């Protein structure tokens, strides 16, 4: 998937999830939809009808690996 393919992507079938650790934080968290083919979408839970960031599955995995390794600490 090319970056241009991510623009205007139909997210109507996205199954949004947020961390169980977010609890009742008043919506101060992100939601992730990983059920779309080849794409991971991320949005602000305070604005579910607003824009979403979209990443290729590979780019998302690279980001998660960097977070887990402490790269952004």
LINDA-V857932 format. One record per residue. N is the residue number from 1. OMEGA is omega in whole degrees, -180 to 180 (none if undefined). Layout:
# LINDA-V857932
N&OMEGA ; N&OMEGA
This chain:
# LINDA-V857932
1&178 ; 2&180 ; 3&-180 ; 4&179 ; 5&-177 ; 6&-179 ; 7&179 ; 8&-179 ; 9&178 ; 10&-179 ; 11&-177 ; 12&179 ; 13&-178 ; 14&174 ; 15&-174 ; 16&178 ; 17&172 ; 18&-176 ; 19&174 ; 20&178 ; 21&-179 ; 22&175 ; 23&180 ; 24&-176 ; 25&180 ; 26&178 ; 27&-179 ; 28&179 ; 29&177 ; 30&174 ; 31&-177 ; 32&174 ; 33&-179 ; 34&-176 ; 35&-179 ; 36&-176 ; 37&175 ; 38&-174 ; 39&170 ; 40&180 ; 41&-179 ; 42&179 ; 43&178 ; 44&-177 ; 45&177 ; 46&-177 ; 47&-174 ; 48&177 ; 49&179 ; 50&-177 ; 51&176 ; 52&171 ; 53&179 ; 54&-177 ; 55&170 ; 56&179 ; 57&180 ; 58&178 ; 59&179 ; 60&179 ; 61&177 ; 62&178 ; 63&180 ; 64&178 ; 65&179 ; 66&177 ; 67&-178 ; 68&-179 ; 69&179 ; 70&-177 ; 71&-177 ; 72&-180 ; 73&none
